[in-house]
Amino acid sequence: MINIMDNTEYFEINGIKGALINRDDIESITVSILIKGGNSLDYFSKSGVASLTSTLINKGIKGMSAMEIADKLDSMGTSFLSTTGKDAVFINLWTLKENFKKSMNLLKKFIIEPSFPTDEIEREKEKTLSSLFQKLDSPADLSSYVFEKYIYENHPYGNLPTPESISNIQREDIVSFYNNYYRKSNLFIVFAGNLNLKEVKRELTDFDNLNNNPTNIKNIPEVEELKNNRIILFNKPDAMQSQIRYGFTSIKRKNENYESLKVANYILGGGGFSSRLLLKVRSEAGLTYSISSSIKANLYGGKFVISSFTKHDTTVKALELSEKVLKDFIKTGVTDRELGDAISYYTGNIPLSLETPADIAYKVLYSELYSLGKNHIKEEMEKIRKVKPEDIKDVSRSFLNKDKRLITIVGNYDKLKKNINDFGEPEIIDKIF
């Protein structure tokens, strides 16, 4: 049974909370940092600030340019990555033990004294703008973007970056976000590797210059259920087929039914070739090459989405069959074999996801972000093992049996309009930003 408490020591040092995962059998060290509060904290007119801030913290510090920093990291064989999600920023540094102190000195400067050079800000803004415009050329990416925007419409989770919002961002916006959220009270740091607590304590004493005031996280409401059925069709005349997203809002991560819903989703569409959707829509009906379902659970709510693509003239058939498979799944439940396979998959996969100290460090951060408790890996496996067919039926009826659903399609409207109205009247758009 996996327990992330094994070889893991939690601490609070110099006002910073964190954990040490001791592994004296390896000669590398991973430092993983959680900064609570991600893209959902952006102002609607300046979406993208959180991501730009995290991207820029290693693009300039006092006395060192972005290029000099990159050369220094390369010379030590040290890797650095910063990513931003809806609820948090994740920062990860990997280095050899022999270069730990030098690498850690750089990391502390990234967190404590980033300089946010104007030229680097403009460069990163241009990169972000370029990636946004690239979505317009990718029907799959575009369909996911449209679905994300409308499934969380009027909620901070749906506050996606646009060319206008990125262009609105100024250096003072980035500095303000940094000052508000990059604080001791908002950090959680995990050290994993050949270290002891004395060494960790020595490194954390240098964080005295970091803002120690409590972080005032703005109030974010829970995600509300959709109020009506919608079909949003993004007209892309050059599209060769339809990209389809079908779904609705779902649960937040800290929900007692999460594990049962996770198992249910595996059987329905998350389990690859063994899933109901793939068997029915692809293998038997031949309407698509790929179809899957997924559930994303965040701090304040989430989404359930079926993702697929098909020819324009089979779009309605694919939608109708997908909806039928979902309704049949809710009505009939699962077989003992399906449930056994899903449970075996997860109970076998969870240990594999904890093979390295870096893997365990991520799980510790994940547990901290969603307030799951120090033993959540063990508890999750126990809950999954206890899932019964009636549990699947209960959660499916409660969380997958939605009267109101959102469908987004990216395709050529001229080729779709003959049949799409038979399924539902679409809202036609040809511009997303």
C-alpha atoms as one frame of an Amber mdcrd trajectory, in Angstrom:
protein
   0.000   0.000   0.000   1.423   3.380  -1.019   1.757   6.011   1.671   3.388
   9.328   0.889   4.228   9.669   4.575   6.907   7.000   4.104  10.280   8.804
   4.020   8.396  12.107   3.956   8.884  14.648   6.718   6.642  17.707   6.865
   8.001  20.953   8.258   7.467  24.657   8.802  10.755  26.560   8.666  11.146
  30.332   8.633   7.437  30.747   7.943   7.462  28.386   4.963   5.609  25.096
   4.955   6.832  22.113   3.030   8.059  18.544   3.061  11.277  16.594   2.693
  11.318  13.284   0.836  14.611  11.702   1.833  16.278   9.374  -0.657  19.952
   8.901   0.108  20.281   6.266  -2.621  20.220   8.810  -5.455  22.505  11.701
  -6.321  19.949  14.120  -7.704  17.609  16.547  -5.985  14.223  17.873  -7.039
  12.769  21.058  -5.577   9.068  21.514  -6.285   7.168  24.644  -5.289   3.441
  25.251  -5.141   2.177  28.823  -5.291  -1.528  28.790  -4.535  -3.598  30.762
  -6.997  -3.309  30.454 -10.747  -5.076  31.691 -13.864  -8.380  32.026 -12.017
  -6.929  35.058 -10.232  -6.427  37.031 -13.454  -8.554  40.081 -14.094 -10.923
  39.509 -17.011  -9.381  42.313 -19.039  -5.840  41.038 -18.485  -6.082  37.275
 -18.601  -2.636  35.757 -18.898  -0.933  37.680 -16.079  -0.499  34.626 -13.829
   1.078  32.579 -16.619   3.347  35.405 -17.753   4.495  36.036 -14.192   5.535
  32.427 -13.648   7.181  32.249 -17.062   9.211  35.397 -16.389  10.586  34.702
 -12.907  13.711  33.068 -14.383  14.076  35.571 -17.230  16.024  38.110 -15.225
  17.276  38.711 -11.691  19.491  41.356 -10.139  22.824  41.234 -11.959  21.872
  38.476 -14.431  20.050  38.513 -17.753  17.823  35.741 -19.085  20.612  34.478
 -21.329  23.128  34.451 -18.498  20.674  32.539 -16.313  20.048  29.973 -19.058
  23.812  29.519 -19.573  24.321  29.074 -15.834  21.603  26.437 -15.574  22.976
  24.610 -18.617  26.508  24.606 -17.248  25.268  22.812 -14.121  22.960  20.443
 -15.983  20.088  21.904 -13.968  16.560  21.988 -15.357  13.899  24.536 -14.422
  10.226  24.556 -15.328   7.338  26.755 -14.279   3.728  26.034 -15.260   0.443
  27.702 -14.375  -2.926  26.035 -13.948  -6.334  27.315 -12.924  -5.662  26.978
  -9.201  -1.888  27.221  -8.771   1.582  27.771 -10.149   3.955  24.789 -10.098
   7.697  25.385 -10.152  10.157  22.528 -10.529  13.950  22.438 -10.359  16.083
  19.327 -10.855  19.805  19.205 -10.223  22.637  16.902  -9.245  23.530  16.833
  -5.561  26.942  18.371  -6.282  25.261  21.429  -7.827  22.417  21.712  -5.349
  23.622  24.786  -3.468  24.418  26.757  -6.621  21.135  25.746  -8.247  19.200
  26.531  -5.087  20.796  29.968  -4.889  19.450  30.723  -8.359  16.015  29.335
  -7.547  15.759  31.505  -4.439  16.614  34.569  -6.489  13.922  33.635  -9.025
  11.369  33.584  -6.229  12.665  36.514  -4.159  14.025  39.039  -6.636  12.860
  38.575 -10.233  13.540  41.740 -12.213  10.888  41.291 -14.930  12.851  43.060
 -17.695  10.634  44.910 -20.145  12.259  43.318 -23.199  11.648  39.815 -21.794
   8.040  40.704 -21.004   7.473  41.794 -24.590   9.195  38.661 -25.900   7.001
  36.373 -23.807   3.890  38.298 -24.768   4.761  37.777 -28.432   5.216  34.049
 -27.822   1.830  33.880 -26.122   0.155  35.791 -28.945   1.735  33.467 -31.486
   0.470  30.367 -29.646  -3.033  31.847 -29.488  -3.160  32.519 -33.218  -1.840
  29.004 -33.873  -5.002  27.673 -32.236  -6.978  29.130 -35.120  -5.117  26.762
 -37.460  -5.692  23.703 -35.270  -9.339  22.568 -35.192  -8.636  20.272 -32.223
  -7.033  23.006 -30.113  -9.658  25.498 -31.204 -12.531  23.198 -30.245 -11.048
  22.630 -26.795 -10.528  26.370 -26.329 -14.129  27.129 -27.333 -15.464  24.433
 -25.004 -13.352  25.691 -22.097 -14.511  29.253 -22.649 -18.207  28.429 -22.685
 -18.357  25.605 -20.138 -16.985  28.066 -17.567 -18.683  31.122 -19.000 -18.885
  33.968 -16.423 -16.618  32.027 -14.037 -12.915  32.814 -13.517 -12.025  29.360
 -14.900 -13.341  30.514 -18.263 -11.194  33.635 -18.269  -8.896  32.483 -21.067
  -6.165  34.624 -22.562  -6.935  36.451 -25.787  -4.773  38.642 -28.017  -6.497
  41.680 -26.528  -5.955  40.619 -22.900  -2.295  39.783 -23.536  -1.746  43.120
 -25.274  -3.327  44.899 -22.282  -0.805  43.467 -19.829   1.855  45.888 -18.653
   4.900  45.343 -16.477   3.109  46.804 -13.451   0.399  44.124 -13.779   3.021
  41.391 -13.560   4.791  43.051 -10.641   1.463  43.469  -8.868   0.559  39.786
  -9.323   3.990  38.768  -8.073   3.739  41.016  -5.004   0.252  39.754  -4.171
   0.827  36.008  -4.454   4.534  35.174  -4.310   4.603  35.290  -0.512   5.780
  32.980   2.224   2.244  32.255   3.347   1.325  31.167  -0.171   4.254  28.806
  -0.817   4.609  25.107  -0.200   8.037  23.636  -1.006   8.949  19.987  -1.396
  12.574  18.803  -1.427  13.127  15.292  -2.772  16.418  13.434  -2.906  19.641
  13.005  -0.973  19.045  15.707   1.650  18.473  15.980   5.373  16.323  18.460
   7.276  19.364  20.402   8.489  20.351  21.146   4.883  16.796  22.162   4.036
  16.631  24.502   7.005  19.869  26.172   5.950  18.473  26.865   2.476  15.179
  28.269   3.730  16.761  30.843   6.015  17.468  32.939   2.909  13.760  33.545
   2.318  13.652  36.349   4.900  13.370  38.950   2.144  10.215  37.383   0.738
   6.951  39.104   1.631   5.700  37.566   4.880   2.247  39.165   4.947  -0.804
  36.890   4.639  -1.988  36.414   1.085  -5.402  37.839   0.303  -6.752  35.374
  -2.264  -9.791  36.820  -3.981 -13.029  34.973  -3.450 -13.740  32.528  -6.263
 -17.259  31.041  -6.461 -18.003  27.414  -7.132 -18.729  26.455 -10.721 -22.447
  26.530 -11.460 -24.285  24.009 -13.565 -25.222  25.022 -17.085 -28.573  26.737
 -17.325 -29.519  25.511 -20.797 -28.534  23.250 -23.675 -26.207  24.872 -26.164
 -24.568  23.938 -29.424 -21.843  26.356 -30.433 -20.517  25.868 -33.941 -17.305
  27.650 -34.883 -17.477  28.020 -38.640 -14.104  27.109 -40.119 -14.560  26.882
 -43.905 -11.227  25.160 -44.473 -11.933  22.413 -41.920 -11.817  18.924 -43.415
 -13.903  17.362 -40.623 -15.721  18.229 -37.400 -13.978  18.487 -34.057 -16.551
  17.742 -31.353 -16.595  18.436 -27.612 -19.666  17.343 -25.645 -20.088  17.778
 -21.901 -21.111  19.701 -18.837 -19.817  21.076 -15.552 -18.746  18.562 -12.938
 -17.434  18.130  -9.389 -14.588  19.771  -7.536 -11.614  17.641  -6.532 -12.429
  17.416  -2.846 -15.658  15.508  -3.335 -16.321  12.234  -1.576 -17.526  10.724
  -4.865 -14.401  11.596  -6.832 -12.893   8.097  -6.884 -16.164   6.433  -7.934
 -16.635   8.986 -10.708 -13.050   8.482 -11.815 -13.657   4.732 -12.161 -16.947
   5.361 -13.964 -15.241   7.634 -16.469 -12.558   5.024 -17.157 -15.219   2.528
 -18.165 -17.232   5.037 -20.174 -14.516   6.718 -22.199 -11.240   7.110 -20.339
  -9.985   3.537 -20.655  -8.802   3.526 -24.240  -9.798   0.565 -26.423 -11.804
  -1.061 -23.634 -14.080   1.934 -23.073 -17.747   1.937 -24.037 -17.517   5.015
 -26.253 -14.620   3.706 -28.306 -16.203   0.281 -28.706 -19.571   1.674 -29.811
 -18.684   4.812 -31.771 -15.427   3.737 -33.351 -15.186  -0.055 -33.455 -18.827
  -0.902 -34.132 -20.168   2.191 -35.924 -16.947   3.333 -37.595 -17.833   6.993
 -37.082 -14.470   8.145 -35.784 -10.882   7.091 -35.334 -10.751   8.381 -31.767
 -13.228   9.202 -29.019 -12.676   9.543 -25.296 -14.112  11.099 -22.164 -12.415
  12.837 -19.266 -13.223  14.499 -15.978 -11.249  17.471 -14.728 -11.824  18.331
 -11.075 -10.451  21.619  -9.740 -10.726  23.508  -6.455 -14.086  25.100  -7.224
 -15.590  22.682  -9.701 -14.761  20.941 -12.917 -15.923  19.623 -16.251 -16.832
  16.384 -17.962 -16.138  16.242 -21.693 -16.403  13.725 -24.517 -13.881  14.543
 -27.246 -14.029  13.246 -30.797 -13.811  14.084 -34.486 -15.612  12.788 -37.541
 -16.549  13.604 -41.108 -18.932  16.488 -41.627 -21.680  14.239 -42.951 -21.455
  11.879 -39.945 -21.281  14.585 -37.262 -24.904  14.264 -36.188 -24.701  10.455
 -36.162 -21.605  10.620 -33.951 -23.316  13.033 -31.570 -26.479  10.964 -31.376
 -24.596   7.735 -30.752 -22.309   9.327 -28.149 -25.338  10.645 -26.305 -27.030
   7.236 -26.511 -23.939   5.474 -25.129 -23.846   7.935 -22.238 -27.538   7.482
 -21.438 -27.308   3.688 -21.699 -24.299   3.725 -19.392 -26.242   5.719 -16.807
 -29.269   3.435 -17.122 -27.629  -0.001 -17.171 -24.516   0.527 -15.069 -21.367
  -1.565 -15.467 -20.465  -5.222 -15.563 -18.320  -6.897 -12.923 -15.592  -7.388
 -15.514 -15.580  -3.719 -16.541 -15.385  -2.645 -12.919 -12.654  -5.150 -12.112
 -10.547  -4.019 -15.073 -10.917  -0.353 -14.092  -9.986  -1.001 -10.462  -6.994
  -3.110 -11.531  -5.842  -0.343 -13.855  -5.875   2.351 -11.185  -4.493   0.271
  -8.323  -1.685  -0.807 -10.622  -1.097   2.608 -12.139  -0.918   4.609  -8.906
   2.258   2.886  -7.665   3.826   3.366 -11.114   3.126   7.092 -10.819   5.302
   7.210  -7.698   8.506   5.673  -9.017  10.753   8.707  -8.538  11.139  11.315
  -5.777   9.930  13.916  -8.267   6.733  11.899  -8.768   6.142  11.759  -5.033
   6.934  15.468  -4.696   4.190  16.276  -7.207   1.703  14.123  -5.277   2.577
  15.970  -2.072   1.958  19.322  -3.795  -1.285  17.997  -5.274  -2.425  16.863
  -1.833  -1.586  20.263  -0.367  -3.374  22.209  -3.093  -6.619  20.276  -2.753
  -6.405  19.735   1.030  -6.561  15.966   0.619  -4.467  15.061   3.660  -1.047
  13.511   4.034  -2.318   9.963   3.478  -4.408  10.654   0.395  -2.621   8.163
  -1.887  -3.339   5.303   0.490  -6.897   6.516   1.008  -7.480   6.934  -2.731
  -6.405   3.374  -3.452  -8.602   2.057  -0.663 -11.595   3.982  -1.976 -11.019
   2.730  -5.527 -10.794  -0.871  -4.349 -14.127  -0.500  -2.553 -16.068   0.871
  -5.534 -19.125  -1.289  -6.250 -21.409  -1.456  -9.325 -24.111   0.391  -7.391
 -21.625   3.192  -6.640 -20.990   3.620 -10.360 -24.716   3.767 -11.032 -25.219
   6.320  -8.246 -22.461   8.706  -9.339 -23.417   8.349 -12.999 -26.991   9.306
 -12.241 -25.873  12.179 -10.022 -23.005  13.652 -12.039 -23.282  12.391 -15.634
 -27.061  12.586 -16.016 -27.206  16.275 -16.812 -30.242  17.840 -18.446 -28.148
  20.768 -19.616 -25.120  20.136 -21.768 -22.724  22.056 -23.979 -21.607  20.922
 -27.409 -18.903  22.735 -29.331 -18.106  21.915 -32.930 -15.377  23.305 -35.121
 -16.158  22.612 -38.756 -17.428  23.875 -42.085 -20.950  25.171 -41.500 -21.929
  24.880 -45.166 -21.291  21.135 -44.922 -22.963  20.801 -41.526 -26.090  22.940
 -41.818 -28.065  20.318 -43.746 -28.193  17.952 -40.748 -27.108  19.790 -37.611
 -30.527  21.358 -36.988 -31.968  17.838 -36.652 -29.921  17.516 -33.455 -30.300
  21.067 -32.170 -30.129  24.635 -33.348 -26.514  25.840 -33.186 -25.149  29.258
 -32.338 -22.842  30.082 -35.227 -19.622  31.926 -34.466 -16.621  32.636 -36.663
 -14.528  34.523 -34.166 -13.375  33.526 -30.691 -11.077  36.461 -29.997
